Amino acid sequence: MHPNPSFRQASPNRNIGFARERGFGTLATNGADGPLTAHVPFLLSEDGKRAELHLMRSNPIARASAVPTKAVITVTGPDSYISPDWYHVADQVPTWNYVAIRITGTLVPLPHDQLHALLDRLSTHFETQLLPKAPWHSDKMSDGVMDRMMRQILPYQFDISDIDGTWKLGQNKPHDVRLSAADHVAAYGIGQDTPTLCALMRGANTEIPE
């Protein structure tokens, strides 16, 4: 996470809410030959104490995590390059504004008979966000197909020890300077989901001097 406390003032509930809604991140552990990563959907509990996820049996993290293993899930949000020219004040340098949540904890293997219910909870979480589309359910699968597919998947629980967030939105800049940069992000932003980042920058109301 960014070391500047200006960008780490979000409440635990805001960090949890963002990570839960996003529901997708990069899982990282230490392997015998170096770091291992996997991109995973997950379901985060309302209190932020636990997440549920699954991995393919062939995933290197699955092979290395037959026992509880320390791990991190990084959830990234909107981001954009910020040109110094956009501030319209002297002596600025290029930077990158972004939102990122770090979830630290322990990856715990679960009994395989818990996999189907876990997958149903995960799909329900995302299908609900597609309403009024009729939600997809695993019972729509042909007989035997779901069971065959699940043989290749392993269920996990992620016991969470900490959730921290970086909301780098230009809070360390004067209000008008930050709004100028936000306007340029809206017009020219280089990154991902720049309209959301622009809105967050405009709504940032904590100004801490550099």
MARLOKOL-399154 format. One line per 3 residues: number of its first residue (from 1); their letters; for each residue x, y, z of N, C-alpha, C. Coordinates in Angstrom, 2 decimals, padded with zeros to 5 digits. Example, Ala and Ser with C-alpha at 12.3 -4.5 7.8 and 13.67 -1.06 7.14 Angstrom:
# MARLOKOL-399154
1	AS	013.19 -005.69 007.80 012.30 -004.50 007.80 013.20 -003.30 007.80 ~ 012.85 -002.25 007.08 013.67 -001.06 007.14 012.90 000.03 007.87
This chain:
# MARLOKOL-399154
1	MHP	000.83 -001.19 000.00 000.00 000.00 000.00 000.88 001.25 000.00 ~ 000.35 002.35 -000.52 001.11 003.58 -000.61 001.47 004.08 000.79 ~ 002.73 004.50 001.00 003.14 004.92 002.35 002.58 006.26 002.80
4	NPS	002.08 007.08 001.88 001.57 008.40 002.25 000.23 008.24 002.96 ~ 000.13 008.66 004.23 -001.14 008.50 004.96 -002.30 009.28 004.35 ~ -002.01 010.27 003.51 -003.06 011.03 002.84 -003.98 010.12 002.04
7	FRQ	-003.42 009.01 001.53 -004.15 008.14 000.63 -004.69 006.90 001.33 ~ -004.59 006.86 002.65 -004.99 005.66 003.38 -005.97 005.99 004.51 ~ -006.86 006.94 004.24 -007.81 007.39 005.24 -009.18 006.75 005.11
10	ASP	-009.36 005.89 004.11 -010.68 005.25 003.92 -011.01 004.36 005.11 ~ -012.28 004.33 005.47 -012.72 003.51 006.59 -012.62 002.03 006.24 ~ -012.50 001.15 007.25 -012.52 -000.28 006.96 -013.75 -000.71 006.17
13	NRN	-014.91 -000.13 006.48 -016.13 -000.51 005.77 -016.06 -000.13 004.30 ~ -015.42 001.00 004.00 -015.29 001.39 002.59 -014.37 000.44 001.84 ~ -013.27 000.06 002.47 -012.36 -000.90 001.84 -013.03 -002.25 001.64
16	IGF	-013.73 -002.71 002.66 -014.43 -004.00 002.57 -015.50 -003.95 001.49 ~ -016.28 -002.87 001.48 -017.36 -002.74 000.50 -016.84 -002.73 -000.93 ~ -015.74 -002.00 -001.15 -015.17 -001.94 -002.50 -014.69 -003.32 -002.94
19	ARE	-013.95 -004.00 -002.05 -013.41 -005.31 -002.40 -014.53 -006.33 -002.62 ~ -015.57 -006.25 -001.81 -016.67 -007.22 -001.94 -017.42 -006.99 -003.25 ~ -017.69 -005.74 -003.59 -018.40 -005.47 -004.84 -017.56 -005.86 -006.05
22	RGF	-016.26 -005.56 -006.00 -015.38 -005.91 -007.11 -015.29 -007.42 -007.26 ~ -015.00 -008.12 -006.17 -015.06 -009.57 -006.17 -014.07 -010.28 -007.07 ~ -012.98 -009.60 -007.44 -011.98 -010.21 -008.32 -010.63 -009.60 -007.98
25	GTL	-009.60 -010.44 -007.88 -008.30 -009.91 -007.51 -007.18 -010.86 -007.86 ~ -005.97 -010.48 -007.48 -004.78 -011.28 -007.71 -004.35 -011.91 -006.40 ~ -004.41 -013.23 -006.34 -003.98 -014.00 -005.18 -002.49 -014.26 -005.31
28	ATN	-001.73 -014.00 -004.24 -000.28 -014.19 -004.28 000.19 -014.94 -003.04 ~ 001.09 -015.90 -003.25 001.73 -016.64 -002.17 003.21 -016.79 -002.50 ~ 003.98 -017.25 -001.52 005.38 -017.55 -001.75 005.53 -019.02 -002.11
31	GAD	006.12 -019.29 -003.27 006.41 -020.66 -003.69 007.85 -021.02 -003.41 ~ 008.18 -022.27 -003.63 009.54 -022.74 -003.38 010.57 -022.02 -004.25 ~ 010.16 -021.64 -005.46 011.09 -021.00 -006.39 010.80 -019.52 -006.59
34	GPL	009.90 -018.94 -005.78 009.57 -017.53 -005.91 008.08 -017.30 -005.77 ~ 007.64 -016.06 -005.95 006.22 -015.73 -005.79 005.34 -016.46 -006.80 ~ 004.13 -016.80 -006.35 003.11 -017.41 -007.21 001.89 -016.51 -007.20
37	TAH	001.25 -016.34 -008.36 000.05 -015.51 -008.44 -001.03 -016.21 -009.26 ~ -002.27 -015.85 -008.94 -003.42 -016.35 -009.70 -004.50 -015.29 -009.65 ~ -005.24 -015.14 -010.72 -006.34 -014.18 -010.79 -007.63 -014.92 -010.44
40	VPF	-008.31 -014.47 -009.38 -009.41 -015.26 -008.84 -010.63 -014.40 -008.54 ~ -011.84 -014.91 -008.85 -013.05 -014.32 -008.27 -013.18 -014.81 -006.83 ~ -013.78 -014.00 -005.99 -013.94 -014.40 -004.59 -015.21 -013.76 -004.04
43	LLS	-015.69 -014.34 -002.95 -016.84 -013.81 -002.24 -016.38 -013.41 -000.85 ~ -016.46 -012.11 -000.55 -016.01 -011.57 000.73 -017.19 -011.43 001.67 ~ -017.04 -011.90 002.90 -018.11 -011.81 003.88 -018.40 -010.34 004.21
46	EDG	-019.59 -010.08 004.73 -020.01 -008.72 005.03 -019.08 -008.05 006.05 ~ -018.56 -008.83 007.02 -017.70 -008.24 008.04 -016.23 -008.20 007.64 ~ -015.90 -008.70 006.46 -014.52 -008.66 006.00 -013.59 -009.61 006.70
49	KRA	-014.12 -010.64 007.34 -013.28 -011.58 008.08 -012.92 -012.83 007.28 ~ -013.63 -013.07 006.20 -013.45 -014.33 005.48 -013.82 -014.13 004.02 ~ -013.10 -014.83 003.14 -013.44 -014.87 001.73 -013.49 -016.32 001.27
52	ELH	-014.26 -016.57 000.22 -014.34 -017.90 -000.37 -013.88 -017.82 -001.82 ~ -013.14 -018.83 -002.26 -012.64 -018.84 -003.63 -012.34 -020.28 -004.04 ~ -011.97 -020.46 -005.29 -011.60 -021.79 -005.77 -010.45 -021.67 -006.75
55	LMR	-009.72 -022.75 -006.92 -008.60 -022.80 -007.84 -008.65 -024.10 -008.64 ~ -008.12 -024.07 -009.85 -007.94 -025.31 -010.60 -006.90 -026.17 -009.89 ~ -007.10 -027.48 -009.90 -006.12 -028.37 -009.28 -004.72 -028.16 -009.85
58	SNP	-004.65 -027.83 -011.14 -003.36 -027.68 -011.81 -002.69 -026.34 -011.52 ~ -003.39 -025.44 -010.83 -002.79 -024.14 -010.51 -001.61 -024.34 -009.57 ~ -000.46 -023.71 -009.82 000.70 -023.86 -008.93 000.40 -023.50 -007.47
61	IAR	-000.49 -022.52 -007.24 -000.83 -022.18 -005.86 -001.58 -023.33 -005.19 ~ -002.46 -023.98 -005.93 -003.19 -025.12 -005.38 -002.23 -026.25 -005.02 ~ -001.27 -026.50 -005.88 -000.30 -027.56 -005.60 000.57 -027.23 -004.40
64	ASA	000.78 -025.91 -004.16 001.65 -025.50 -003.06 000.89 -025.21 -001.78 ~ -000.44 -025.35 -001.79 -001.26 -024.94 -000.65 -002.15 -026.08 -000.15 ~ -001.56 -027.24 000.01 -002.30 -028.37 000.55 -002.56 -028.20 002.04
67	VPT	-001.83 -027.28 002.67 -002.02 -026.93 004.08 -002.24 -025.42 004.14 ~ -002.77 -024.89 005.26 -002.97 -023.44 005.36 -001.69 -022.66 005.01 ~ -001.85 -021.63 004.16 -000.72 -020.91 003.60 -000.96 -019.41 003.67
70	KAV	000.03 -018.66 004.14 -000.07 -017.21 004.16 -000.17 -016.68 002.73 ~ -001.07 -015.70 002.53 -001.30 -015.20 001.18 -001.85 -013.78 001.22 ~ -001.90 -013.16 000.06 -002.44 -011.81 -000.11 -003.31 -011.80 -001.35
73	ITV	-004.44 -011.10 -001.27 -005.25 -010.83 -002.45 -005.23 -009.32 -002.69 ~ -004.83 -008.91 -003.87 -004.83 -007.50 -004.25 -005.98 -007.23 -005.21 ~ -006.80 -006.26 -004.84 -007.96 -005.89 -005.65 -007.70 -004.51 -006.22
76	TGP	-007.68 -004.40 -007.54 -007.43 -003.11 -008.17 -008.72 -002.50 -008.69 ~ -008.79 -001.18 -008.63 -009.95 -000.44 -009.11 -009.56 000.47 -010.25 ~ -010.23 001.62 -010.38 -009.92 002.55 -011.46 -008.54 003.15 -011.28
79	DSY	-007.93 003.54 -012.39 -006.60 004.16 -012.33 -006.39 005.05 -013.55 ~ -005.47 005.99 -013.43 -005.12 006.83 -014.57 -003.79 007.53 -014.35 ~ -003.04 007.66 -015.43 -001.85 008.51 -015.44 -002.28 009.96 -015.25
82	ISP	-001.48 010.73 -014.48 -001.74 012.14 -014.24 -000.57 012.96 -014.76 ~ -000.83 013.79 -015.76 000.22 014.66 -016.30 000.41 015.88 -015.40 ~ 001.65 016.30 -015.15 001.89 017.51 -014.35 001.23 018.76 -014.92
85	DWY	001.08 018.80 -016.25 000.49 019.97 -016.89 -000.97 020.17 -016.48 ~ -001.62 019.10 -016.05 -003.04 019.19 -015.73 -003.31 019.96 -014.44 ~ -002.31 020.11 -013.59 -002.50 020.82 -012.33 -002.53 022.35 -012.53
88	HVA	-001.84 022.83 -013.58 -001.71 024.27 -013.84 -001.04 025.00 -012.68 ~ -000.12 024.33 -012.03 000.75 024.95 -011.03 002.16 024.44 -011.29 ~ 003.15 025.21 -010.83 004.55 024.90 -011.15 005.09 023.75 -010.31
91	DQV	006.17 023.17 -010.83 006.99 022.21 -010.09 006.23 020.96 -009.66 ~ 005.45 020.40 -010.57 004.78 019.13 -010.34 005.45 018.05 -011.18 ~ 005.23 016.82 -010.84 005.82 015.70 -011.59 004.72 014.70 -011.97
94	PTW	004.99 013.84 -012.97 004.00 012.84 -013.34 003.71 011.89 -012.18 ~ 002.49 011.39 -012.15 002.12 010.39 -011.14 001.00 009.53 -011.69 ~ 000.50 008.65 -010.87 -000.59 007.76 -011.26 -001.57 007.72 -010.10
97	NYV	-002.83 008.06 -010.35 -003.87 007.95 -009.33 -004.59 006.62 -009.50 ~ -005.02 006.05 -008.36 -005.61 004.71 -008.43 -006.27 004.35 -007.11 ~ -007.05 003.28 -007.17 -007.62 002.65 -005.97 -007.16 001.20 -005.95
100	AIR	-006.67 000.75 -004.80 -006.25 -000.64 -004.65 -006.48 -001.07 -003.21 ~ -006.97 -002.29 -003.05 -007.23 -002.87 -001.73 -006.35 -004.10 -001.56 ~ -005.70 -004.21 -000.40 -004.86 -005.37 -000.10 -005.51 -006.16 001.03
103	ITG	-005.77 -007.45 000.76 -006.38 -008.35 001.74 -005.33 -009.37 002.15 ~ -004.96 -009.36 003.42 -003.92 -010.25 003.92 -004.54 -011.34 004.79 ~ -004.07 -012.57 004.65 -004.62 -013.63 005.46 -004.00 -014.98 005.18
106	TLV	-004.79 -016.02 005.42 -004.33 -017.40 005.28 -005.28 -018.16 004.37 ~ -004.72 -018.79 003.35 -005.49 -019.60 002.41 -005.63 -021.01 002.98 ~ -006.87 -021.44 003.21 -007.13 -022.71 003.89 -007.90 -023.64 002.96
109	PLP	-007.35 -024.83 002.64 -008.10 -025.79 001.82 -009.37 -026.25 002.53 ~ -010.44 -026.45 001.77 -011.70 -026.93 002.31 -012.01 -028.33 001.78 ~ -012.84 -029.10 002.48 -013.27 -030.40 001.95 -013.96 -030.23 000.60
112	HDQ	-013.72 -031.17 -000.29 -014.24 -031.03 -001.65 -015.75 -031.03 -001.69 ~ -016.39 -031.64 -000.69 -017.85 -031.68 -000.72 -018.48 -030.31 -000.45 ~ -017.66 -029.30 -000.11 -018.17 -027.94 000.08 -018.09 -027.10 -001.20
115	LHA	-017.50 -027.67 -002.25 -017.24 -026.89 -003.46 -018.52 -026.44 -004.16 ~ -019.49 -027.34 -004.34 -020.68 -026.99 -005.11 -021.43 -025.81 -004.47 ~ -021.61 -025.86 -003.17 -022.32 -024.77 -002.48 -021.53 -023.47 -002.59
118	LLD	-020.20 -023.57 -002.51 -019.36 -022.37 -002.65 -019.54 -021.75 -004.04 ~ -019.51 -022.57 -005.07 -019.68 -022.06 -006.43 -021.06 -021.43 -006.61 ~ -022.07 -022.02 -006.00 -023.42 -021.45 -006.10 -023.49 -020.08 -005.42
121	RLS	-022.85 -019.96 -004.26 -022.86 -018.66 -003.58 -022.12 -017.61 -004.41 ~ -021.02 -018.01 -005.00 -020.23 -017.07 -005.80 -020.99 -016.61 -007.04 ~ -021.60 -017.57 -007.76 -022.33 -017.17 -008.97 -023.56 -016.34 -008.61
124	THF	-024.22 -016.66 -007.50 -025.39 -015.87 -007.09 -025.01 -014.43 -006.81 ~ -023.84 -014.23 -006.19 -023.38 -012.87 -005.88 -023.28 -012.03 -007.15 ~ -022.72 -012.60 -008.21 -022.55 -011.83 -009.44 -023.82 -011.80 -010.28
127	ETQ	-024.56 -012.90 -010.33 -025.79 -012.92 -011.10 -026.81 -011.92 -010.58 ~ -026.82 -011.72 -009.26 -027.75 -010.75 -008.67 -027.48 -009.34 -009.19 ~ -026.22 -009.05 -009.51 -025.87 -007.73 -010.01 -026.32 -007.53 -011.46
130	LLP	-026.78 -008.58 -012.11 -027.23 -008.49 -013.51 -028.75 -008.37 -013.63 ~ -029.45 -008.33 -012.50 -030.90 -008.16 -012.56 -031.26 -006.92 -013.38 ~ -032.33 -006.98 -014.20 -033.42 -007.96 -014.16 -033.21 -009.22 -014.99
133	KAP	-031.98 -009.47 -015.46 -031.74 -010.75 -016.13 -032.07 -011.89 -015.18 ~ -032.72 -012.93 -015.69 -033.01 -014.10 -014.86 -031.69 -014.73 -014.43 ~ -031.45 -014.90 -013.14 -030.16 -015.43 -012.67 -029.89 -016.84 -013.20
136	WHS	-028.61 -017.07 -013.52 -028.16 -018.41 -013.87 -027.97 -019.22 -012.59 ~ -028.34 -020.51 -012.63 -028.12 -021.41 -011.51 -027.45 -022.67 -012.02 ~ -026.66 -023.29 -011.18 -025.93 -024.49 -011.61 -026.87 -025.65 -011.93
139	DKM	-028.12 -025.60 -011.46 -029.05 -026.68 -011.79 -029.50 -026.64 -013.25 ~ -029.06 -025.61 -013.97 -029.33 -025.56 -015.40 -028.38 -026.46 -016.20 ~ -027.32 -026.94 -015.54 -026.35 -027.80 -016.22 -026.96 -029.18 -016.48
142	SDG	-026.51 -029.79 -017.56 -026.96 -031.15 -017.87 -026.46 -032.13 -016.82 ~ -027.18 -033.24 -016.67 -026.83 -034.23 -015.65 -025.37 -034.67 -015.79 ~ -024.64 -034.60 -014.69 -023.27 -035.10 -014.66 -022.21 -034.12 -015.09
145	VMD	-022.58 -033.07 -015.83 -021.58 -032.15 -016.37 -020.92 -031.34 -015.25 ~ -021.74 -030.82 -014.34 -021.19 -030.03 -013.24 -020.23 -030.86 -012.39 ~ -020.60 -032.10 -012.10 -019.75 -032.96 -011.29 -018.42 -033.22 -011.97
148	RMM	-018.45 -033.43 -013.28 -017.19 -033.67 -014.02 -016.30 -032.44 -013.98 ~ -016.89 -031.28 -014.14 -016.09 -030.04 -014.12 -015.50 -029.78 -012.74 ~ -016.27 -030.09 -011.69 -015.80 -029.81 -010.34 -014.65 -030.70 -009.91
151	RQI	-014.43 -031.82 -010.61 -013.30 -032.68 -010.27 -011.97 -031.97 -010.47 ~ -011.98 -030.94 -011.31 -010.75 -030.22 -011.61 -010.57 -028.96 -010.75 ~ -011.47 -028.75 -009.78 -011.48 -027.51 -009.01 -011.39 -027.83 -007.52
154	LPY	-010.69 -026.98 -006.77 -010.55 -027.14 -005.33 -011.09 -025.91 -004.60 ~ -011.85 -026.11 -003.51 -012.41 -024.99 -002.76 -011.46 -024.51 -001.65 ~ -011.51 -023.20 -001.38 -010.67 -022.62 -000.34 -011.45 -021.57 000.45
157	QFD	-011.04 -021.44 001.70 -011.46 -020.32 002.53 -010.25 -019.44 002.77 ~ -010.45 -018.14 002.75 -009.37 -017.20 003.01 -009.68 -016.50 004.33 ~ -008.95 -016.89 005.38 -009.14 -016.28 006.69 -008.35 -014.97 006.74
160	ISD	-009.08 -013.86 006.91 -008.49 -012.53 006.73 -007.99 -011.95 008.05 ~ -006.75 -011.48 008.03 -006.17 -010.83 009.20 -006.16 -009.31 009.05 ~ -006.19 -008.81 007.81 -006.15 -007.35 007.62 -006.65 -006.99 006.22
163	IDG	-007.36 -005.87 006.15 -007.74 -005.28 004.86 -007.31 -003.82 004.89 ~ -006.50 -003.43 003.92 -006.01 -002.06 003.85 -006.25 -001.54 002.45 ~ -006.41 -000.23 002.32 -006.70 000.34 001.01 -005.90 001.59 000.71
166	TWK	-005.55 001.76 -000.55 -004.98 003.00 -001.05 -005.99 003.65 -001.99 ~ -006.38 004.87 -001.64 -007.28 005.67 -002.50 -006.48 006.92 -002.87 ~ -005.65 006.80 -003.89 -004.76 007.89 -004.30 -005.50 008.75 -005.32
169	LGQ	-006.09 009.83 -004.82 -007.01 010.65 -005.62 -006.58 012.10 -005.67 ~ -005.36 012.40 -005.27 -004.90 013.78 -005.26 -005.30 014.54 -004.01 ~ -005.56 013.82 -002.91 -005.97 014.49 -001.67 -004.89 015.41 -001.13
172	NKP	-003.65 015.21 -001.55 -002.54 016.04 -001.08 -002.38 017.31 -001.92 ~ -003.34 017.58 -002.82 -003.32 018.78 -003.65 -004.45 019.72 -003.22 ~ -004.28 021.01 -003.45 -005.39 021.94 -003.19 -006.61 021.56 -004.01
175	HDV	-007.79 021.95 -003.51 -009.06 021.54 -004.11 -009.13 021.87 -005.59 ~ -008.80 023.10 -005.97 -008.94 023.50 -007.37 -007.93 022.78 -008.26 ~ -006.77 022.48 -007.71 -005.74 021.77 -008.47 -006.19 020.33 -008.75
178	RLS	-006.76 019.71 -007.73 -007.25 018.34 -007.90 -008.39 018.29 -008.90 ~ -009.30 019.27 -008.85 -010.42 019.29 -009.79 -009.95 019.50 -011.22 ~ -008.92 020.31 -011.39 -008.35 020.50 -012.73 -007.82 019.19 -013.28
181	AAD	-007.11 018.44 -012.43 -006.59 017.14 -012.87 -007.74 016.18 -013.18 ~ -008.79 016.21 -012.36 -009.94 015.33 -012.60 -010.60 015.64 -013.94 ~ -010.71 016.91 -014.28 -011.30 017.28 -015.56 -010.49 016.71 -016.72
184	HVA	-009.18 016.73 -016.57 -008.33 016.20 -017.64 -008.35 014.68 -017.69 ~ -008.50 014.04 -016.55 -008.69 012.59 -016.55 -009.95 012.24 -017.33 ~ -011.01 013.02 -017.14 -012.26 012.77 -017.86 -012.08 012.91 -019.36
187	AYG	-011.24 013.86 -019.76 -011.08 014.14 -021.18 -010.02 013.27 -021.86 ~ -008.93 012.98 -021.12 -007.79 012.34 -021.76 -007.24 011.13 -021.01 ~ -007.89 010.70 -019.96 -007.31 009.72 -019.05 -006.75 008.49 -019.72
190	IGQ	-005.56 008.10 -019.28 -004.92 006.87 -019.73 -004.98 005.89 -018.56 ~ -005.72 004.80 -018.71 -005.83 003.86 -017.61 -007.10 003.04 -017.75 ~ -007.64 002.63 -016.60 -008.83 001.78 -016.57 -009.96 002.47 -015.82
193	DTP	-011.14 002.45 -016.39 -012.35 003.00 -015.75 -012.10 004.44 -015.30 ~ -011.60 005.25 -016.22 -011.27 006.63 -015.87 -012.48 007.47 -015.47 ~ -013.71 007.22 -015.98 -014.84 008.01 -015.48 -015.07 007.82 -013.98
196	TLC	-014.91 006.59 -013.49 -015.07 006.36 -012.06 -013.97 007.05 -011.27 ~ -012.74 006.97 -011.76 -011.65 007.64 -011.06 -011.88 009.14 -011.02 ~ -012.33 009.71 -012.12 -012.62 011.15 -012.17 -013.65 011.52 -011.11
199	ALM	-014.72 010.74 -011.00 -015.75 011.03 -010.00 -015.20 010.94 -008.59 ~ -014.35 009.95 -008.33 -013.74 009.82 -007.02 -012.82 011.00 -006.70 ~ -012.06 011.44 -007.69 -011.18 012.59 -007.49 -011.99 013.85 -007.18
202	RGA	-013.09 014.03 -007.87 -013.92 015.20 -007.62 -014.58 015.14 -006.25 ~ -014.82 013.93 -005.75 -015.48 013.79 -004.46 -014.53 013.73 -003.30 ~ -013.24 013.62 -003.56 -012.26 013.57 -002.48 -012.30 014.87 -001.70
205	NTE	-012.51 014.80 -000.40 -012.67 016.03 000.38 -011.64 016.17 001.50 ~ -010.60 015.33 001.47 -009.54 015.41 002.48 -008.32 016.05 001.84 ~ -007.97 017.23 002.29 -006.79 017.91 001.76 -005.72 017.95 002.84
208	IPE	-004.63 017.24 002.61 -003.51 017.21 003.55 -002.30 017.79 002.86 ~ -001.66 018.81 003.43 -000.52 019.44 002.78 000.60 018.44 002.50 ~ 001.33 018.67 001.43 002.47 017.80 001.11 003.56 017.99 002.16
